[in-house]
């Protein structure tokens, strides 16, 4: 398991700890697991821990996570060749950890495109 304190990547998803949520962040209602990123191949990078809140900012390539517990495990749900589970260091309810989550992009002759994991 990789333990992340500030910056880490799991496949095509980059996690970066930041100081605060942006002002346009909108809390997303949680049903079960938090899906951080879906892939074109149908698998997901997801968090099952209950002390995590996901925020959207109007950009499908970016979201934010607020972690109020000591950590959150990002699990790559794919039946074959999954990425190693990644543990994001958390915070407390009074001082939560905030992570910016970005789908990574790459330059191609046709222009910028999402990295395919």
Buried (B, 14 or more C-beta within 10 A) or exposed (E): EEEBEEEBBBBBBBBBBEEEBEEEBEEBEEEEBBBBBEBEEEBBBBBEBEBBBBBBBEEEEBBBBBBBBEBBBBBBBBEEEBBEEBBBBBBEEEEBBBBBBBBBEEEEEEEEEBBEB
